């Protein structure tokens, strides 16, 4: 087991990279603590798999260092890093039995057969594969094959970490929850460093203690699922996390305060102070739909809006409305009264986030 440290790490597939846009992984420093359960979350093309392959040794980074504990491993091949990697599609030997598939990594390093039987039986029991040990792998279902693939990563007790590259993509949706729960149980039992790559926020939040959100080759936030939801450090995190994502309102400074389109805003003094201290014109307010208050009665700190659409999702409704020329959303609880055409909305000060150049700025009281 190991702590994995990325130091000034960057990677480009271009022969002569010029600017940041030429890098699949932009320069970063990051630490995965020993024994942690982590998710690497982001959309396709953001660099997740590239970063995972650099950690495993399938790719050599253009710049920087990969360290396992205090050892630089840039030049070590995958087999010398003691990394187990589970890919999107199951990697199994179809002509072998389930038992022999699970035993293969142990036999490959000369493990005594008594130890092989012990470890295979233990891992098979954990993954509910005990009844399938004598079956040929080619006769398994897709989810059974993926469990065998996972088992091959778990069967060795000397691995530094297990890396999962979107392992549940080919799994039936009804079985995904069960397998995620099983992975969580395995992590708690063996205390192995696990990094789970996915584009699905539900998978990330149900598996990981901490999530690294990637965007355009960078980790833009690293935190717990709650931190990502409540205080998104980047506008992309706010947009990507949540259903629906965070509302963003483009704003501009005025002599007396701030404005969104033609609407003068009522903002707390501390936020106005920050706004008037920056030279940037890339200014946004962010608020989660869950925190937008919507009513039919005007108030001293409400804004009149036009309701465009309402989606009834059973236990709650998503109300889309136009504010300052932009479409925003509010999440309304079941049974809560809702105006039909014209409404008044309130953005609670405690739930407003200020973003300058796409990054969240801490605002004092």
CORJO-V454637 format. One line per field, one symbol per residue. ss: DSSP state (a for helix, b for strand, c for the rest). phi: phi as a letter, one per 20 degrees, with the letter a starting at -180 (. if undefined). psi: psi as a letter, one per 40 degrees, with the letter a starting at -180 (. if undefined). A space follows every 50 residues. Layout:
ss->???
phi->???
psi->???
//
This chain:
ss->cccbbbbbbbbccccccccaaaccbbbbbbbbccccbbbbbccccccaaa aaaaaaccccccbbbbbbccbbcccccaaaccbbbbccccccccccbaaa aaaaaaaaccccaaaaaaaaaaaaaacccaaacccbaaaccaaaaaaaaa aaaaccccccbbbbbcccccccaaaaaaaaaaaaaaaaaaccbbbbbbcc aaaaaaaccbbbbbbccbbbbbbcaaaaaacccbaaaaaaccccccbbbb cbbccccbbbccbbccccaaaaaaaaacccccbbbbbcaaabbbbccccc ccbbbbbbbbbbcccbbbbbbbbccbbbbbbbbccccccccbbbbbbcaa acbbbbccbbbcccc
phi->.beddddlfbbceefcfdcgfedfcegbcbcdfgnedccddrfgneogfg ffffffnfceffbncdcdlddfdgeefgfeelddcdegdgdcefeeffgf fffgffffdmfgffffffffffffffeldgfdgeefffeeffffffffff fffefeedffaddddlfdgeeggfeffffffffffffffdlefccdebdd ffgffeeefccdedblmceeacafgfffffcffbgffffeeobffffccf ccfcgdrbbdmdefeddfgfffffgeeeefdecbdcbfgfdfecbedfbf cdcfcdfeacdednebcddebeclndedccedfgnfgbfecdccdcdggf deddcdlmdfdfdff
psi->iihhhhhfhihieidgidideehdhihihihhiheihiihhiiheeeddd dddddeedihidiaihhhbehhedehiddeefhhhhidhhgihdeiiddd ddddddddefhiddddddddddddddefedeedeiideeiiddddddddd dddedheeidihhhgfeedeihddeddddddddddddddefihhhhhieh dddddedidihhhihfeiheihaiddddddgheiddddddhihiaihhhh iiiidebiihbehhihiidddddddeeieieghiihhiddehhhiehiid fihhihhdihhhfceiihhhihhfeihiiihhihehihiddhihihghde ehihhhfeihhhhi.
//
